[in-house]
Amino acid sequence: MTLDYLIIGAGPAGLQLAALLQAEGRRDYLVLEGAERPGAFFARFPRHRQLISINKPRTGTDDPELNLRVDWNSLLSDDPELLFTRYTPRYFPQADDYLRYLADFAERLRLKVRYNTRVERIAFADGVFTVDGHTARRVVVATGVSRAYEPPIPGFELAEHYADMSVDPNDYLDQRVLVIGKGNSGFETADALMETTTVIHLAGPSSVHMAWRTHYVGHLRAVNNNFLDTYQLKSSNAVLDGQVRRIERDGDGFKVTFSFSRADEVEKELRYDRVLACTGFRFDASIFDDSARPELAILDRFPAQTSAFESVNVPGLYFAGTLTQQRDFKKSTNGFIHGFRYGVRALHRILESRHHDTPWPATPLKATPEAITDAIVARINRTSALWQQFGFLADVVTVEDGLVSYLEEVPVAYLRDGGVGPVPLAFVTTLEYGPDHDKVDPFDITVGRIAQDTVGRAHDAAYLHPVVRVHRGGEVVAEHHLAENLENRWDRPEVHVRPLAEFVARQLDAR
């Protein structure tokens, strides 16, 4: 039997797509998973077992859509019991709780998953994929980034990788330790070892970027930044800015040559008892033969993709989950569950549209400024998708021949590439931070900020706020910013609603 879809990997993304296909009920699909359970990544990672994806069961509202704004772990389904917030009250939950959740999600929805089935070879010929004896018209790879990323450092093979190093602090007693990598895994590791080591240096070529400033949640999170205190307060540890040039054995330890960025590339030899590599992961493309091998991007760490999450060189090969961060690398949230769950829903709609002649779901509206404004305001005050996938997903109001339709959660690039067809006039709504938001210190009270609910200067706001752009024939011809609001409510009649209605009316009159 040739399947409509073969999904590789039963992690959160693979299960999310399977749940959408199962609910739709008209496509033949199968998920192949190499482990004996779903979410095998979380059986080992993060190594110190605390997730940094927030979990907030108590929100003060029973609106499930609003609650997903502060629930970064639940997958999307119509079953209210399948919310991760029911599994633990911990704000930063344990990975083992997430394993339980994923197992229950797959079992309760009766998803078609074949476990203990590790994919060895994917081939493509005559419009059909062959995957270890299975055949499918389309393959969706949702394996995540499963191979260690190894920077080109001579002697790097001498380092212990994050995936394999001991997580027992006593194994590092009285040792000098170098941690390569300034991401969350590096800081998580350093924080765990501070009590038993004599010295920890944390090294990397890039500056430390704080997530609370950049709004990219893959940057350093406050929950992992205790180590910075020990550096800045001169408590033995340090952050080294620059390049590790080489790693060499030196008796029972290691000699590391380091080039300091802040000192005009001055090189210094430093000695350590252990070198730990927390340099992240990359996509494992070894399962593809030459007929189906996707092009790679971003230092070969991710598959290169179109705006439809399809391989740029292998038709019918799609990607889901953290692999899709190639589309918004270090800008939005496709690398994380709370972002890619909506990306997977968009992918499902793309697949239905492209391969099964099912138009993007749309709600008809009256062709009046008031109706369009009311629909936009209602959505932006509830949507979790645009909230989580800021700047990447958009709600689109199309206007054509007097007919007005409201389309939810369309990838902006997919719309721009004509994915929903030619649109003479469209109002495209996103939630976005200001263009220079990462340059503003939000805790510096000496820096002027736009006052909340300020009409007329909303375009200068740095914080998250709605932006409505007008597309005519695929070109952006006008845009309107709604004033930011402390409680993220954009429905004040004179501040938000009336200015938007006037903007919409002007654009409709300009047809």
C-alpha positions as CSV (number, residue, x, y, z in Angstrom):
1,M,0.0,0.0,0.0
2,T,1.4,3.4,-0.9
3,L,0.6,5.8,1.9
4,D,-0.4,9.5,1.5
5,Y,2.1,10.4,4.2
6,L,4.9,8.7,6.0
7,I,6.1,10.6,9.0
8,I,9.6,10.0,10.4
9,G,9.8,10.5,14.1
10,A,7.3,10.3,17.0
11,G,8.4,13.4,18.9
12,P,6.1,16.3,19.5
13,A,6.1,17.4,15.9
14,G,5.4,13.9,14.5
15,L,2.7,13.3,16.9
16,Q,1.1,16.7,16.3
17,L,0.9,16.1,12.5
18,A,-0.4,12.6,13.1
19,A,-3.1,14.0,15.4
20,L,-4.2,16.4,12.7
21,L,-4.3,13.7,10.1
22,Q,-6.1,11.4,12.4
23,A,-8.7,14.0,13.2
24,E,-9.2,14.8,9.5
25,G,-9.6,11.1,8.9
26,R,-9.3,10.9,5.1
27,R,-5.5,10.4,4.6
28,D,-3.5,7.2,4.9
29,Y,-0.5,7.9,7.2
30,L,2.0,6.1,9.4
31,V,4.6,7.3,11.9
32,L,7.9,5.4,12.1
33,E,9.8,5.8,15.4
34,G,13.1,4.2,16.2
35,A,12.6,4.0,19.9
36,E,10.1,2.0,21.9
37,R,8.2,5.1,23.0
38,P,7.3,8.5,21.7
39,G,9.5,11.5,22.5
40,A,12.7,9.5,22.9
41,F,14.7,12.8,22.8
42,F,13.3,13.7,26.2
43,A,14.5,10.4,27.7
44,R,18.0,11.9,27.6
45,F,17.7,15.6,27.2
46,P,18.0,18.0,28.7
47,R,20.7,16.2,30.6
48,H,19.9,17.8,34.0
49,R,16.2,17.0,33.3
50,Q,14.6,20.4,33.8
51,L,12.8,21.9,30.8
52,I,12.9,25.6,30.2
53,S,9.5,25.6,28.3
54,I,7.1,27.3,30.7
55,N,4.1,25.5,32.2
56,K,1.5,27.7,33.8
57,P,-1.7,25.9,35.0
58,R,-3.1,28.9,36.9
59,T,-3.9,31.8,34.6
60,G,-7.0,33.4,35.9
61,T,-9.0,32.5,32.8
62,D,-10.7,29.4,31.5
63,D,-10.2,30.4,27.8
64,P,-8.2,27.6,26.4
65,E,-6.9,29.7,23.5
66,L,-5.5,32.4,25.9
67,N,-4.1,29.7,28.2
68,L,-1.9,28.3,25.4
69,R,0.0,31.6,25.4
70,V,1.5,30.5,28.7
71,D,1.5,26.7,28.1
72,W,4.5,26.0,26.0
73,N,4.3,22.2,26.1
74,S,0.8,21.1,25.1
75,L,0.1,19.8,21.7
76,L,-3.0,20.8,19.8
77,S,-6.1,18.7,20.0
78,D,-9.8,18.9,20.8
79,D,-9.4,16.8,23.9
80,P,-9.3,19.0,27.0
81,E,-7.7,16.2,29.0
82,L,-4.6,16.3,26.7
83,L,-3.1,19.4,28.1
84,F,0.3,19.2,29.7
85,T,-0.8,21.6,32.4
86,R,-2.7,18.7,33.9
87,Y,0.5,16.7,34.4
88,T,2.5,18.9,36.7
89,P,2.2,22.3,38.5
90,R,5.9,23.0,38.0
91,Y,6.6,26.2,36.1
92,F,9.7,24.6,34.6
93,P,8.7,21.0,34.4
94,Q,10.7,17.8,34.5
95,A,11.5,16.0,31.2
96,D,10.1,12.7,32.6
97,D,6.6,14.4,33.0
98,Y,6.8,15.3,29.3
99,L,7.5,11.7,28.4
100,R,4.4,10.6,30.2
101,Y,2.4,13.3,28.4
102,L,3.5,12.3,24.9
103,A,2.8,8.6,25.6
104,D,-0.7,9.5,26.7
105,F,-1.2,11.8,23.8
106,A,-0.3,9.1,21.3
107,E,-2.3,6.4,23.0
108,R,-5.5,8.4,23.8
109,L,-5.8,9.7,20.2
110,R,-4.9,6.2,18.8
111,L,-2.3,7.6,16.5
112,K,-0.8,5.2,14.0
113,V,2.8,4.9,15.2
114,R,5.1,1.9,14.6
115,Y,7.7,1.8,17.3
116,N,11.2,0.1,17.3
117,T,11.4,0.9,13.6
118,R,14.5,2.9,12.9
119,V,14.7,4.3,9.4
120,E,17.9,3.3,7.6
121,R,17.3,4.5,4.0
122,I,15.0,6.9,2.2
123,A,14.9,6.8,-1.6
124,F,12.8,8.7,-4.2
125,A,11.9,7.7,-7.7
126,D,9.0,8.3,-10.1
127,G,7.2,10.5,-7.6
128,V,7.2,7.8,-4.8
129,F,9.4,7.5,-1.7
130,T,10.6,4.2,-0.5
131,V,11.5,4.0,3.2
132,D,12.8,0.6,4.3
133,G,10.0,-1.3,2.5
134,H,7.3,1.3,3.0
135,T,6.1,3.5,0.1
136,A,4.6,6.9,0.3
137,R,3.7,9.8,-2.0
138,R,5.1,12.2,0.6
139,V,7.5,12.0,3.5
140,V,7.5,14.4,6.5
141,V,10.7,14.3,8.5
142,A,10.2,15.2,12.1
143,T,13.4,13.8,13.6
144,G,14.6,17.0,15.1
145,V,18.3,17.7,15.3
146,S,19.7,14.4,16.5
147,R,23.4,14.6,15.6
148,A,26.0,16.5,17.6
149,Y,27.3,19.6,16.0
150,E,31.1,19.5,15.9
151,P,32.8,22.9,15.1
152,P,36.0,22.7,13.1
153,I,38.4,22.9,16.0
154,P,41.6,20.7,15.9
155,G,41.4,18.2,18.7
156,F,37.6,18.7,19.3
157,E,37.2,14.9,19.4
158,L,39.0,15.0,22.8
159,A,36.1,16.9,24.4
160,E,33.2,15.1,26.1
161,H,29.9,15.9,24.4
162,Y,26.8,17.1,26.2
163,A,25.0,13.9,25.2
164,D,27.6,11.7,26.8
165,M,29.2,13.6,29.7
166,S,28.6,12.7,33.3
167,V,25.9,14.7,35.0
168,D,27.1,13.8,38.5
169,P,28.7,16.9,40.0
170,N,30.9,14.7,42.2
171,D,32.7,13.4,39.1
172,Y,34.1,16.8,38.6
173,L,35.4,17.3,42.2
174,D,38.3,19.8,42.4
175,Q,38.7,19.9,38.7
176,R,39.2,22.8,36.2
177,V,36.6,22.5,33.5
178,L,36.1,24.2,30.2
179,V,32.6,24.3,28.7
180,I,32.5,25.1,25.0
181,G,29.2,26.7,24.0
182,K,27.3,29.7,25.3
183,G,23.8,28.4,24.8
184,N,21.4,27.1,27.4
185,S,23.0,23.6,27.5
186,G,26.4,25.2,28.3
187,F,25.0,27.4,31.1
188,E,22.8,24.6,32.4
189,T,25.9,22.4,32.6
190,A,28.1,25.1,34.2
191,D,25.4,25.9,36.8
192,A,25.1,22.2,37.8
193,L,28.9,21.9,38.3
194,M,29.7,25.1,40.2
195,E,29.6,23.6,43.7
196,T,32.2,20.9,43.0
197,T,34.7,22.3,40.5
198,T,37.5,24.6,41.3
199,V,37.1,26.7,38.1
200,I,34.7,26.7,35.2
201,H,35.4,28.6,32.0
202,L,32.6,28.9,29.5
203,A,33.8,29.8,26.0
204,G,32.5,30.7,22.6
205,P,32.9,33.1,19.7
206,S,29.6,34.9,20.1
207,S,28.4,37.3,22.7
208,V,26.0,36.1,25.4
209,H,22.5,37.0,24.3
210,M,19.8,37.2,27.0
211,A,16.4,35.9,25.9
212,W,14.6,38.5,28.0
213,R,16.2,41.1,25.8
214,T,16.2,39.5,22.3
215,H,12.8,37.7,22.8
216,Y,14.3,34.7,21.1
217,V,13.8,31.9,23.7
218,G,16.7,29.9,22.4
219,H,19.1,32.5,23.8
220,L,20.2,32.3,27.4
221,R,17.2,32.0,29.7
222,A,17.3,33.6,33.1
223,V,16.7,30.2,34.8
224,N,20.1,29.2,33.5
225,N,22.1,32.3,34.1
226,N,23.3,31.9,37.7
227,F,26.8,31.3,36.3
228,L,27.0,34.9,35.2
229,D,26.9,36.1,38.8
230,T,29.9,34.0,39.6
231,Y,31.8,35.5,36.7
232,Q,30.9,39.2,37.2
233,L,31.3,39.0,41.0
234,K,34.7,37.5,40.5
235,S,34.0,34.1,42.1
236,S,36.6,32.0,40.2
237,N,34.6,31.4,37.1
238,A,34.7,33.2,33.7
239,V,33.1,33.6,30.4
240,L,35.7,33.6,27.6
241,D,34.8,35.5,24.4
242,G,36.7,34.2,21.4
243,Q,37.8,31.2,19.5
244,V,39.1,27.8,20.8
245,R,42.0,27.3,18.3
246,R,43.0,23.8,19.4
247,I,42.7,21.2,22.1
248,E,45.6,19.0,23.0
249,R,46.3,16.4,25.6
250,D,48.6,17.6,28.4
251,G,49.5,14.8,30.8
252,D,46.3,13.8,32.6
253,G,44.5,16.9,31.4
254,F,44.2,19.2,28.3
255,K,46.0,22.2,26.9
256,V,43.6,24.6,25.1
257,T,44.8,27.4,22.9
258,F,42.3,30.3,23.0
259,S,42.1,33.5,21.0
260,F,40.5,36.3,22.8
261,S,38.1,38.6,20.8
262,R,38.3,41.4,23.4
263,A,42.1,41.5,23.3
264,D,42.7,41.8,19.6
265,E,42.9,38.0,19.1
266,V,45.7,37.6,21.6
267,E,46.2,33.8,22.1
268,K,46.7,32.1,25.4
269,E,47.3,28.5,26.5
270,L,45.0,27.4,29.3
271,R,45.0,24.1,31.1
272,Y,41.9,22.1,32.1
273,D,41.1,18.7,33.6
274,R,38.0,18.3,31.5
275,V,36.7,19.8,28.3
276,L,32.9,19.6,27.7
277,A,31.3,20.3,24.4
278,C,27.9,22.0,24.6
279,T,27.8,23.1,21.0
280,G,24.3,22.0,20.1
281,F,23.0,19.6,17.5
282,R,22.4,19.3,13.8
283,F,20.2,17.4,11.3
284,D,21.2,13.9,10.5
285,A,20.9,13.4,6.8
286,S,22.6,10.0,6.7
287,I,19.2,8.2,6.2
288,F,18.8,9.7,2.7
289,D,20.3,8.1,-0.4
290,D,21.4,10.3,-3.3
291,S,18.0,10.2,-4.9
292,A,16.3,11.9,-1.9
293,R,19.1,13.8,-0.2
294,P,17.9,17.3,0.8
295,E,20.1,20.4,0.4
296,L,21.3,21.7,3.8
297,A,21.6,25.2,5.2
298,I,23.0,27.2,8.1
299,L,26.4,25.4,8.4
300,D,24.7,22.3,7.2
301,R,22.8,22.1,10.4
302,F,19.3,22.1,8.9
303,P,17.5,21.1,5.7
304,A,16.9,24.0,3.3
305,Q,13.2,24.6,2.9
306,T,10.7,26.5,0.9
307,S,8.0,28.6,2.5
308,A,5.8,25.5,2.4
309,F,8.3,23.6,4.7
310,E,9.2,21.5,1.6
311,S,12.8,20.6,0.6
312,V,14.1,23.0,-1.9
313,N,15.4,20.2,-4.1
314,V,13.3,17.1,-3.4
315,P,9.6,17.5,-4.2
316,G,7.2,15.9,-1.7
317,L,9.8,15.8,1.1
318,Y,8.6,18.0,3.9
319,F,9.8,18.9,7.4
320,A,8.1,19.5,10.7
321,G,9.1,20.5,14.2
322,T,12.4,22.0,15.2
323,L,13.9,21.4,11.8
324,T,11.7,24.1,10.4
325,Q,13.6,26.8,12.4
326,Q,15.6,27.1,9.2
327,R,12.8,29.3,8.1
328,D,13.0,31.8,11.0
329,F,16.4,31.0,12.5
330,K,16.9,32.9,15.8
331,K,14.0,35.2,15.0
332,S,10.7,33.5,16.0
333,T,9.8,30.1,17.6
334,N,9.7,27.3,15.0
335,G,12.6,25.7,16.9
336,F,10.4,25.1,20.0
337,I,7.2,23.2,20.8
338,H,5.1,26.3,21.6
339,G,5.9,27.6,18.1
340,F,6.1,24.6,15.9
341,R,2.8,23.1,17.0
342,Y,1.2,25.9,15.0
343,G,3.8,25.5,12.2
344,V,2.7,21.9,12.0
345,R,-1.0,22.9,11.8
346,A,0.0,25.3,9.0
347,L,1.9,22.5,7.3
348,H,-1.2,20.3,7.5
349,R,-3.3,23.0,5.8
350,I,-0.6,23.4,3.2
351,L,-0.6,19.7,2.4
352,E,-4.4,19.6,2.2
353,S,-4.4,22.6,-0.2
354,R,-1.6,21.4,-2.4
355,H,-2.3,17.7,-2.7
356,H,-6.0,17.3,-1.9
357,D,-7.6,20.4,-3.4
358,T,-8.8,21.6,0.1
359,P,-8.7,25.4,0.3
360,W,-7.3,27.1,3.4
361,P,-10.1,27.3,6.0
362,A,-11.8,30.6,5.7
363,T,-14.7,32.4,7.4
364,P,-16.8,34.8,5.3
365,L,-17.2,38.4,6.5
366,K,-19.3,41.4,5.5
367,A,-17.5,43.7,3.1
368,T,-17.5,46.6,5.6
369,P,-14.7,48.3,7.6
370,E,-16.6,47.6,10.8
371,A,-16.9,43.8,10.1
372,I,-13.2,43.5,9.1
373,T,-12.1,45.5,12.1
374,D,-14.2,43.6,14.6
375,A,-12.9,40.3,13.2
376,I,-9.2,41.4,13.5
377,V,-9.7,42.8,17.0
378,A,-11.4,39.7,18.2
379,R,-8.7,37.5,17.0
380,I,-5.6,39.4,18.2
381,N,-7.0,39.6,21.7
382,R,-7.3,35.8,21.9
383,T,-5.0,34.1,19.4
384,S,-2.2,32.0,20.8
385,A,-0.7,31.1,17.3
386,L,0.1,34.7,16.3
387,W,1.3,35.4,19.9
388,Q,3.7,32.5,19.9
389,Q,4.8,32.6,16.2
390,F,5.3,36.4,16.2
391,G,6.1,37.8,12.9
392,F,6.0,34.4,11.2
393,L,2.2,33.5,11.1
394,A,-0.5,36.0,10.1
395,D,-4.2,36.2,9.9
396,V,-5.3,37.2,6.4
397,V,-8.4,39.0,5.4
398,T,-8.9,38.7,1.6
399,V,-11.1,41.1,-0.4
400,E,-12.0,40.1,-4.0
401,D,-15.1,41.0,-6.1
402,G,-17.0,42.1,-3.0
403,L,-16.3,38.9,-1.1
404,V,-14.4,39.0,2.1
405,S,-12.8,36.0,3.8
406,Y,-10.8,35.6,7.0
407,L,-8.0,33.0,6.9
408,E,-6.2,32.2,10.1
409,E,-2.5,31.4,10.8
410,V,-1.0,31.6,7.3
411,P,2.9,31.7,7.2
412,V,3.7,35.2,6.0
413,A,6.3,33.9,3.5
414,Y,3.9,31.3,2.1
415,L,1.3,34.1,1.5
416,R,4.0,36.2,-0.1
417,D,4.9,33.3,-2.4
418,G,1.3,32.9,-3.6
419,G,0.5,29.9,-1.5
420,V,-3.2,30.9,-1.0
421,G,-3.5,32.0,-4.6
422,P,-3.6,35.5,-6.1
423,V,-5.1,38.0,-3.7
424,P,-6.0,41.5,-5.1
425,L,-6.4,43.0,-1.7
426,A,-5.5,41.6,1.7
427,F,-5.2,42.8,5.3
428,V,-2.4,40.8,6.9
429,T,-2.2,40.9,10.7
430,T,0.8,39.8,12.7
431,L,2.0,40.3,16.3
432,E,5.5,41.7,16.3
433,Y,8.1,43.4,18.4
434,G,9.7,46.6,17.2
435,P,12.5,46.4,14.7
436,D,15.1,47.4,17.2
437,H,13.6,45.6,20.2
438,D,16.8,43.6,20.9
439,K,18.8,46.8,21.3
440,V,16.6,48.2,24.0
441,D,17.3,47.3,27.7
442,P,13.8,46.8,29.0
443,F,15.0,47.3,32.6
444,D,16.8,50.6,32.0
445,I,14.4,53.3,33.3
446,T,16.5,56.1,31.9
447,V,15.7,55.0,28.3
448,G,12.5,56.5,27.0
449,R,9.7,54.2,25.9
450,I,6.5,54.8,24.2
451,A,3.7,55.2,26.7
452,Q,1.1,52.5,26.8
453,D,-1.9,53.0,24.6
454,T,-0.3,55.9,22.8
455,V,-2.2,56.6,19.6
456,G,-0.1,57.8,16.7
457,R,3.3,56.5,17.8
458,A,2.5,52.8,17.9
459,H,5.0,52.2,15.1
460,D,7.8,53.2,17.4
461,A,6.9,50.6,20.1
462,A,9.5,48.0,21.0
463,Y,7.2,45.6,22.8
464,L,4.8,43.0,21.2
465,H,1.9,44.6,19.4
466,P,-0.4,44.0,16.4
467,V,0.6,45.2,12.9
468,V,-1.8,45.2,10.0
469,R,-0.3,45.4,6.6
470,V,-2.2,45.9,3.3
471,H,-1.1,43.8,0.4
472,R,-2.2,44.7,-3.1
473,G,-1.2,42.3,-5.8
474,G,1.4,40.8,-3.5
475,E,3.0,44.1,-2.6
476,V,2.8,45.8,0.8
477,V,1.4,49.3,0.2
478,A,0.4,50.4,3.7
479,E,0.7,49.4,7.4
480,H,-1.0,50.2,10.6
481,H,0.4,49.5,14.1
482,L,-1.9,49.1,17.1
483,A,-0.6,50.7,20.3
484,E,1.1,48.4,22.7
485,N,-0.8,47.6,26.0
486,L,0.5,46.4,29.3
487,E,-2.1,43.6,29.6
488,N,-1.9,42.8,25.9
489,R,-5.5,44.0,25.3
490,W,-5.9,45.8,22.0
491,D,-9.6,46.6,22.2
492,R,-9.9,50.1,23.6
493,P,-12.5,51.9,21.4
494,E,-10.6,55.2,20.9
495,V,-7.1,53.8,21.1
496,H,-7.3,50.6,19.1
497,V,-10.6,50.0,17.4
498,R,-11.4,53.4,15.9
499,P,-8.0,54.1,14.4
500,L,-7.9,50.6,12.8
501,A,-11.5,51.0,11.4
502,E,-10.5,54.3,9.8
503,F,-7.4,52.7,8.3
504,V,-9.4,49.7,6.9
505,A,-12.0,52.1,5.5
506,R,-9.3,54.2,3.7
507,Q,-7.8,51.1,2.1
508,L,-11.2,49.8,1.0
509,D,-12.0,53.2,-0.6
510,A,-8.7,53.2,-2.4
511,R,-9.6,50.1,-4.5
